[in-house]
Amino acid sequence: MGVILSKSLYTRGLQCYKSLYLHKYQPELRGEPTPELEALWASGREVGIYAHMLFPGGVVVPFDRLTKDEQLAKTREEVDRGTKAVYEATFSYDDVFVKADILVRERGVWNLYEVKSSTSVKEHYWDDVAIQYYVLSGCGIPLNRAYLVHINNSYVRNGDIVPEELFVLQDITGVVKGKQASIPDSLAEMRAMLRGKVPDIDIGPHCDDPYECDFKDHCWRHVPEASVFSLRGRGIDPWELYRQGVIKLEDVPLASLNLMQRMQVEYFLDKKSHADTKKVGEFLRKIWYPVCFLDFETFGSAIPLFDGTRPYQQVPFQYSMHRIDARGKEAKHFEYLAAPDADPRKELSEKLLSEIPEGACVLVYNIAFEKRVLRELGESLPGLRKRLATVAEGMIDLMEPFKRRDIYHWKMNGSYSLKSVLPVLVPEMSYEGLEIRDGAMASEAYFAMVGISDPAELARLRKALLEYCRQDTLGLVRILERMRAMEA
């Protein structure tokens, strides 16, 4: 008997033999899944359920309640019985175990449907479908067509979800058939590799292509934090330097770098910082009172939750705002966090507009994102559109001077994100002690609240979300104070 593989192990092996080997024999070296990855898995499961509605009346072969043998037997039983559609149909051939998302019988032959929660077809999906086609054909399933089912990102919800409009079906039969001849050799090579020692494969672009590998922390442990891979912006290819044996930032030949990257390295080496007070002053003179410091938290789901929204549209569920009414006055704090089971857009917008004085200056960090949130709120709430647009018109991006490096510190390591800038300018403010430390965690926590009935747990999550969002806008207040001190 050969080494048992699966669809996911096969595609893992195509990306990197070492990743496949470690997964099989040293799984404890895997990193913890990120909140983004866990959200992606949850989204994929939900999308799969909606995709079943394209072919209603089918039978599910469950993964969690049946052994592999029981799943295989159940699938065979449904195929023999003449069931029209089988979801999660399970097959094994040539010691490869696969579960097909949807298998639909059509005039004595079958069509294979692979469901993805992305909004387009990506080339690496082809191998995913090709290995299924190989296994099903080997099991004697007469296959006609193979399709990729993905999200239509221009679909707008209006009432109940319409699966036929939510999804796009792409016929990839030709490319899948074209891959069949190479699969036995690929499997044989993977199995031969798995019978040996861990492959001596160095890190490379394949670590993140097509997916970020969950053994990356293990394989990258020789790469220091300040490395060629921390070089920001377009310029020299870090992999070119790495292949020449250059790993540490201090070993990078300065002559090979563009102006911004060279500045990053030189400041890092000399532990330097600077503030161009003339440019900082010019920026500060653009700010007027009352000044509001605003930050939204949003979620985007593959299946639009509310009427008038599209797949993955960023819907705000929370904001924090600090407001200073006149120079020298204390900042007042305002906040909003939606109930987890209702459309928050109208209530959030009305509360926000009641707290931002007409004609106020609105400071944000990364203006493109906040402006898009306001624009889309206006599109869904015509009665408030004009006032929301006025708020957007009064926006100034506090990120600007850091992006231009009017203010720069070697500890920013070339980054101008708020998470990089705040601890440098305001060392007493850090995200480290917070339960929620970034936008992905905030979105996950908000979604988690829907399924929580324990009031104490709900209160804890609400508190963590409010603390995190408050930190962002209080951070903007403190950064502005430090910038004013530079000008003085």
Phi and psi in degrees as a GROMACS rama.xvg file:
@    title "Ramachandran Plot"
@    xaxis  label "Phi"
@    yaxis  label "Psi"
@TYPE xy
-77.722  177.651  GLY-2
-69.505  128.45  VAL-3
-71.541  127.825  ILE-4
-119.634  170.168  LEU-5
-135.598  176.354  SER-6
-57.6331  -47.4614  LYS-7
-69.5329  -35.0736  SER-8
-69.5709  -36.9198  LEU-9
-62.2238  -48.7232  TYR-10
-69.1814  -31.2404  THR-11
-62.5119  -44.4032  ARG-12
-63.2157  -35.9416  GLY-13
-64.0985  -32.955  LEU-14
-75.8202  -45.3029  GLN-15
-164.372  122.203  CYS-16
-61.3938  -38.141  TYR-17
-64.2155  -38.9744  LYS-18
-62.0241  -41.9957  SER-19
-64.5993  -43.8063  LEU-20
-61.7714  -48.5696  TYR-21
-63.4393  -38.4079  LEU-22
-61.351  -40.5567  HIS-23
-72.861  -41.9224  LYS-24
-116.113  -19.8777  TYR-25
-136.623  55.1995  GLN-26
-62.4233  -20.3762  PRO-27
-66.1565  -14.4306  GLU-28
-83.0623  -5.17093  LEU-29
-66.4152  145.563  ARG-30
-79.5562  162.806  GLY-31
-70.8312  141.014  GLU-32
-64.776  140.463  PRO-33
-75.7905  160.485  THR-34
-55.6494  -36.7919  PRO-35
-62.4998  -41.5634  GLU-36
-68.7693  -41.6084  LEU-37
-63.8015  -37.1835  GLU-38
-65.7859  -37.3184  ALA-39
-64.2807  -42.7415  LEU-40
-63.0091  -45.2571  TRP-41
-62.3273  -41.3581  ALA-42
-63.2501  -42.1572  SER-43
-60.4885  -40.6846  GLY-44
-64.327  -42.1596  ARG-45
-66.9379  -43.1452  GLU-46
-60.7354  -41.0429  VAL-47
-58.1774  -40.844  GLY-48
-65.3135  -42.5542  ILE-49
-66.8353  -34.4233  TYR-50
-64.8438  -31.3408  ALA-51
-57.1447  -30.6436  HIS-52
-67.4178  -15.6757  MET-53
-66.4459  -27.0698  LEU-54
-132.582  73.4528  PHE-55
-66.6679  160.417  PRO-56
83.7034  11.1586  GLY-57
-83.1303  179.732  GLY-58
-117.53  132.913  VAL-59
-89.656  136.954  VAL-60
-102.915  98.482  VAL-61
-69.6116  146.425  PRO-62
-87.9921  -37.1456  PHE-63
-85.4894  -17.2145  ASP-64
-107.681  -6.92294  ARG-65
-123.12  148.25  LEU-66
-71.1652  168.837  THR-67
-60.3907  -42.5474  LYS-68
-62.5192  -39.0765  ASP-69
-67.9186  -36.378  GLU-70
-64.7334  -42.5096  GLN-71
-63.069  -44.1571  LEU-72
-65.9479  -41.9966  ALA-73
-62.7918  -42.0543  LYS-74
-62.5875  -47.9746  THR-75
-59.4944  -40.1717  ARG-76
-61.7956  -43.9814  GLU-77
-68.7688  -38.4264  GLU-78
-63.5345  -46.4818  VAL-79
-67.256  -30.823  ASP-80
-73.9774  -20.4588  ARG-81
94.8154  17.5597  GLY-82
-56.3897  137.239  THR-83
-76.2452  -38.7826  LYS-84
-136.114  133.351  ALA-85
-122.482  124.801  VAL-86
-97.9709  138.417  TYR-87
59.7023  37.8801  GLU-88
-60.7742  133.62  ALA-89
-115.467  130.018  THR-90
-140.577  155.869  PHE-91
-139.807  130.758  SER-92
-153.822  140.24  TYR-93
54.8526  35.9311  ASP-94
58.9766  32.0313  ASP-95
-120.075  126.167  VAL-96
-104.398  125.958  PHE-97
-133.592  152.584  VAL-98
-120.27  119.599  LYS-99
-88.5641  130.606  ALA-100
-55.276  -53.3032  ASP-101
-143.009  132.334  ILE-102
-125.202  122.777  LEU-103
-122.779  128.196  VAL-104
-82.7036  135.086  ARG-105
-143.282  106.548  GLU-106
51.9475  50.4268  ARG-107
84.7287  -8.54101  GLY-108
-121.514  174.909  VAL-109
-122.189  145.918  TRP-110
-109.391  137.659  ASN-111
-105.418  130.345  LEU-112
-124.549  120.658  TYR-113
-104.221  124.765  GLU-114
-100.963  130.443  VAL-115
-125.735  146.339  LYS-116
-90.0171  6.852  SER-117
-80.4407  171.506  SER-118
-102.49  7.98734  THR-119
-153.848  169.087  SER-120
-89.9263  128.167  VAL-121
-111.667  147.043  LYS-122
-58.015  -35.4583  GLU-123
-68.8834  -14.8995  HIS-124
-65.3843  -28.491  TYR-125
-59.1129  -42.2079  TRP-126
-65.3386  -35.1056  ASP-127
-57.9812  -45.5678  ASP-128
-76.848  -35.2347  VAL-129
-61.8788  -41.1489  ALA-130
-69.4949  -33.4372  ILE-131
-65.5658  -44.8741  GLN-132
-58.9544  -42.0204  TYR-133
-61.177  -47.3852  TYR-134
-68.6879  -45.6961  VAL-135
-64.3374  -41.7207  LEU-136
-61.5761  -42.4942  SER-137
-62.4696  -27.7368  GLY-138
-84.2006  3.11441  CYS-139
84.5232  15.2133  GLY-140
-82.2945  117.288  ILE-141
-74.0787  107.858  PRO-142
-97.6034  138.219  LEU-143
-100.649  -69.5518  ASN-144
-123.09  155.264  ARG-145
-121.74  131.684  ALA-146
-126.593  148.861  TYR-147
-103.428  132.333  LEU-148
-110.896  118.788  VAL-149
-134.312  170.697  HIS-150
-75.5533  138.391  ILE-151
-91.6395  105.498  ASN-152
-77.5606  0.264852  ASN-153
-99.1364  0.421309  SER-154
-68.3011  133.742  TYR-155
-116.837  126.771  VAL-156
-69.9273  136.948  ARG-157
-146.53  93.4051  ASN-158
84.9536  -145.478  GLY-159
-65.2607  149.71  ASP-160
-62.1682  133.715  ILE-161
-104.995  99.7569  VAL-162
-54.7567  -36.7401  PRO-163
-64.3076  -23.8777  GLU-164
-97.0506  -28.0817  GLU-165
-70.0303  -32.3121  LEU-166
-109.579  152.275  PHE-167
-114.899  132.288  VAL-168
-105.852  122.06  LEU-169
-116.596  124.952  GLN-170
-77.9775  117.15  ASP-171
-120.704  25.4514  ILE-172
-54.7042  -45.8476  THR-173
-59.0103  -49.8449  GLY-174
-68.1019  -34.9712  VAL-175
-66.7369  -42.9899  VAL-176
-64.1364  -36.5137  LYS-177
-64.7826  -21.7263  GLY-178
-90.4856  -9.65784  LYS-179
-62.4236  -40.9065  GLN-180
-62.6542  -30.958  ALA-181
-86.8014  -11.6821  SER-182
-64.889  -46.1017  ILE-183
-56.9687  -40.6272  PRO-184
-66.281  -40.8653  ASP-185
-61.252  -43.6008  SER-186
-64.2879  -42.7731  LEU-187
-62.2833  -41.5806  ALA-188
-64.8139  -42.3176  GLU-189
-62.7496  -42.5323  MET-190
-68.6067  -37.2009  ARG-191
-63.7512  -41.5029  ALA-192
-61.6065  -42.2211  MET-193
-70.0279  -16.7063  LEU-194
-85.08  -8.00288  ARG-195
-103.601  -155.591  GLY-196
-87.9995  168.465  LYS-197
-55.9785  128.363  VAL-198
-62.1263  142.275  PRO-199
-87.4732  78.2764  ASP-200
-114.774  122.718  ILE-201
-78.8009  165.173  ASP-202
-65.1932  158.511  ILE-203
-173.009  -178.345  GLY-204
-55.2419  -24.6291  PRO-205
-64.0551  -16.6414  HIS-206
-62.5203  -23.9292  CYS-207
-122.133  6.97349  ASP-208
-132.398  117.507  ASP-209
-87.1029  -10.364  PRO-210
-127.183  152.687  TYR-211
-70.7931  123.834  GLU-212
-73.8816  140.07  CYS-213
-79.8282  0.598842  ASP-214
-103.851  13.4553  PHE-215
-61.418  -42.6386  LYS-216
-58.1134  -39.1604  ASP-217
-68.355  -49.6442  HIS-218
-72.1455  -24.5139  CYS-219
-97.7769  11.9252  TRP-220
-65.1458  -17.4412  ARG-221
-84.9839  -4.59328  HIS-222
-94.5849  118.067  VAL-223
-71.7936  165.816  PRO-224
-60.6084  -43.9691  GLU-225
-91.9647  87.6844  ALA-226
-127.318  178.695  SER-227
-59.2771  -23.7708  VAL-228
-80.4742  -6.89983  PHE-229
-93.0806  1.33556  SER-230
-64.3388  128.199  LEU-231
-97.2526  156.662  ARG-232
77.0982  175.055  GLY-233
-79.4551  140.41  ARG-234
175.066  -136.313  GLY-235
-68.0648  146.616  ILE-236
-75.6049  116.421  ASP-237
-56.8977  -31.9742  PRO-238
-68.1459  -30.171  TRP-239
-64.1146  -43.9148  GLU-240
-64.9204  -44.0603  LEU-241
-59.8758  -42.2721  TYR-242
-67.3478  -20.1784  ARG-243
-87.1042  1.80397  GLN-244
90.8541  8.61929  GLY-245
-94.7225  116.274  VAL-246
-118.392  -49.2142  ILE-247
-74.5367  145.32  LYS-248
-59.6838  -36.1758  LEU-249
-69.868  -14.1257  GLU-250
-95.1971  -1.7482  ASP-251
-69.5631  128.695  VAL-252
-69.1922  116.43  PRO-253
-59.6022  -33.2095  LEU-254
-63.9931  -19.4382  ALA-255
-85.5065  -5.50569  SER-256
-101.694  154.666  LEU-257
-78.6437  177.174  ASN-258
-58.2175  -47.5767  LEU-259
-68.148  -41.8743  MET-260
-68.6143  -37.6312  GLN-261
-62.7672  -41.4997  ARG-262
-60.7718  -43.8312  MET-263
-56.7769  -47.3857  GLN-264
-69.6411  -45.3219  VAL-265
-62.3665  -41.8807  GLU-266
-67.034  -36.8871  TYR-267
-63.609  -45.2332  PHE-268
-65.9963  -39.6092  LEU-269
-93.4385  0.251457  ASP-270
52.7113  50.3407  LYS-271
-101.382  160.99  LYS-272
-147.524  161.1  SER-273
-154.133  159.029  HIS-274
-138.847  122.613  ALA-275
-83.7359  94.5539  ASP-276
-61.9117  -30.1011  THR-277
-64.7271  -48.4351  LYS-278
-69.5193  -36.85  LYS-279
-61.5436  -43.3555  VAL-280
-61.4727  -42.2667  GLY-281
-60.1649  -41.3187  GLU-282
-65.964  -45.3162  PHE-283
-63.5097  -31.0008  LEU-284
-69.9006  -13.9023  ARG-285
-78.8919  -13.9088  LYS-286
-91.5531  136.342  ILE-287
-128.537  171.728  TRP-288
-110.484  151.589  TYR-289
-67.558  147.216  PRO-290
-115.972  131.209  VAL-291
-112.423  136.323  CYS-292
-107.692  114.421  PHE-293
-123.404  140.61  LEU-294
-145.548  130.752  ASP-295
-101.503  148.869  PHE-296
-112.794  138.027  GLU-297
-132.249  162.54  THR-298
-127.438  154.319  PHE-299
-135.064  123.293  GLY-300
-117.418  146.995  SER-301
-59.1386  -41.9945  ALA-302
-94.2018  110.765  ILE-303
-59.3674  131.624  PRO-304
-83.5227  -27.9369  LEU-305
-126.502  152.465  PHE-306
-56.5259  141.647  ASP-307
83.0909  4.7268  GLY-308
-113.267  155.095  THR-309
-104.94  164.235  ARG-310
-56.2813  134.572  PRO-311
65.7897  8.42188  TYR-312
-63.2211  135.764  GLN-313
-80.025  107.586  GLN-314
-100.471  123.114  VAL-315
-74.2255  134.286  PRO-316
-118.548  -5.55716  PHE-317
-157.168  147.848  GLN-318
-144.581  158.461  TYR-319
-126.717  141.819  SER-320
-142.63  129.369  MET-321
-105.715  139.893  HIS-322
-130.46  130.825  ARG-323
-114.776  117.713  ILE-324
-79.2967  -27.7197  ASP-325
-156.087  156.115  ALA-326
-57.588  133.629  ARG-327
90.6197  -11.8623  GLY-328
-81.3048  157.383  LYS-329
-73.1979  149.654  GLU-330
-78.2092  130.763  ALA-331
-96.0618  147.647  LYS-332
-111.229  137.35  HIS-333
-130.164  147.18  PHE-334
-153.118  160.309  GLU-335
-147.096  134.463  TYR-336
-137.75  118.988  LEU-337
-69.2872  153.713  ALA-338
-64.4515  144.427  ALA-339
-74.6241  -4.93091  PRO-340
-120.19  20.0393  ASP-341
-138.471  157.303  ALA-342
-67.3733  114.676  ASP-343
-86.6428  -5.98414  PRO-344
-64.3315  -43.6151  ARG-345
-69.7156  -48.8712  LYS-346
-61.7651  -44.5359  GLU-347
-60.7882  -46.5404  LEU-348
-64.5004  -44.3732  SER-349
-64.1189  -42.1213  GLU-350
-64.9745  -44.5275  LYS-351
-60.2739  -46.4294  LEU-352
-66.0128  -27.7926  LEU-353
-74.6344  -17.8044  SER-354
-104.749  -15.3119  GLU-355
-98.3445  113.24  ILE-356
-62.3808  148.737  PRO-357
-59.667  133.139  GLU-358
79.5408  10.9664  GLY-359
-71.4631  154.878  ALA-360
-84.9893  131.393  CYS-361
-117.669  111.914  VAL-362
-93.5393  129.338  LEU-363
-132.446  171.154  VAL-364
-121.32  108.785  TYR-365
85.0107  78.1308  ASN-366
-63.346  -31.7922  ILE-367
-60.5569  -41.2707  ALA-368
-66.8143  -50.959  PHE-369
-64.9626  -36.734  GLU-370
-65.43  -39.1928  LYS-371
-64.5088  -40.6143  ARG-372
-58.9775  -46.6123  VAL-373
-65.9058  -40.9343  LEU-374
-61.1324  -44.9467  ARG-375
-70.6693  -31.1323  GLU-376
-63.3575  -42.6744  LEU-377
-62.9647  -37.2865  GLY-378
-64.5243  -33.7238  GLU-379
-88.3405  -15.8755  SER-380
-128.878  77.729  LEU-381
-54.3188  -33.6818  PRO-382
-66.9891  -22.1951  GLY-383
-108.924  -0.418046  LEU-384
-56.2249  -45.9384  ARG-385
-64.3817  -43.8078  LYS-386
-68.7656  -37.0496  ARG-387
-66.9685  -37.8629  LEU-388
-65.0303  -35.3139  ALA-389
-64.8822  -39.8933  THR-390
-61.0306  -45.3508  VAL-391
-61.5779  -38.3805  ALA-392
-65.2774  -27.8536  GLU-393
-88.5248  12.8783  GLY-394
-86.1968  142.322  MET-395
-128.94  140.626  ILE-396
-95.2367  110.59  ASP-397
-69.2781  -12.8546  LEU-398
-72.441  -25.2188  MET-399
-47.2048  -56.3244  GLU-400
-64.5602  -24.5595  PRO-401
-82.6838  -35.2097  PHE-402
-64.4728  -39.3174  LYS-403
-78.6958  -10.5168  ARG-404
63.8024  34.468  ARG-405
-63.6902  -32.651  ASP-406
-122.49  126.08  ILE-407
-149.037  141.805  TYR-408
-134.85  141.06  HIS-409
-56.9983  -29.3531  TRP-410
-69.6517  -15.5747  LYS-411
-72.3816  -18.0355  MET-412
51.1411  41.7581  ASN-413
84.4344  -6.38116  GLY-414
-95.433  148.828  SER-415
-121.118  19.2836  TYR-416
-69.7226  155.736  SER-417
-59.3441  -36.1216  LEU-418
-66.0649  -24.8428  LYS-419
-88.9451  -36.6231  SER-420
-78.2258  -44.4975  VAL-421
-59.1918  -50.0154  LEU-422
-64.5084  -22.3237  PRO-423
-79.2004  -48.1039  VAL-424
-78.2128  -32.6593  LEU-425
-128.747  76.6039  VAL-426
-58.3128  -25.2297  PRO-427
-74.7804  -9.82691  GLU-428
-105.742  121.734  MET-429
-141.288  152.2  SER-430
-90.0899  -6.56993  TYR-431
-58.8228  -42.9605  GLU-432
-80.222  -5.7514  GLY-433
-81.27  145.426  LEU-434
-67.3707  -39.0624  GLU-435
-109.718  124.752  ILE-436
-120.957  -5.87449  ARG-437
-155.518  173.465  ASP-438
-62.2708  -36.8563  GLY-439
-64.3245  -41.7853  ALA-440
-65.9097  -36.514  MET-441
-64.4666  -45.7397  ALA-442
-61.8336  -43.6272  SER-443
-60.7748  -43.3679  GLU-444
-63.7647  -40.5713  ALA-445
-63.9753  -44.1834  TYR-446
-63.5639  -37.2523  PHE-447
-63.5976  -29.7939  ALA-448
-62.2477  -27.3168  MET-449
-59.6131  -38.4297  VAL-450
-94.817  9.48337  GLY-451
-103.57  127.038  ILE-452
-105.308  -17.6568  SER-453
-72.151  115.807  ASP-454
-59.3793  -36.224  PRO-455
-66.2224  -40.71  ALA-456
-67.9365  -40.5744  GLU-457
-61.5575  -44.4078  LEU-458
-63.1189  -38.479  ALA-459
-64.192  -44.2955  ARG-460
-66.6676  -41.4435  LEU-461
-59.0049  -45.2882  ARG-462
-61.1096  -43.4464  LYS-463
-64.2211  -41.1003  ALA-464
-64.8565  -43.8674  LEU-465
-65.5012  -39.5862  LEU-466
-61.9117  -44.2875  GLU-467
-64.5447  -48.61  TYR-468
-67.2074  -37.709  CYS-469
-61.4327  -38.5636  ARG-470
-58.7015  -39.6153  GLN-471
-61.3501  -47.8357  ASP-472
-80.2578  -31.8562  THR-473
-64.1735  -35.6511  LEU-474
-59.5457  -40.3797  GLY-475
-64.5729  -40.3153  LEU-476
-59.3213  -47.3065  VAL-477
-67.2645  -38.003  ARG-478
-62.7392  -43.5924  ILE-479
-61.9672  -40.1056  LEU-480
-59.1493  -44.0206  GLU-481
-65.6822  -36.7266  ARG-482
-66.709  -38.3593  MET-483
-64.502  -36.8411  ARG-484
-65.5684  -32.7824  ALA-485
-66.5073  -35.2749  MET-486
-74.7561  -29.3715  GLU-487
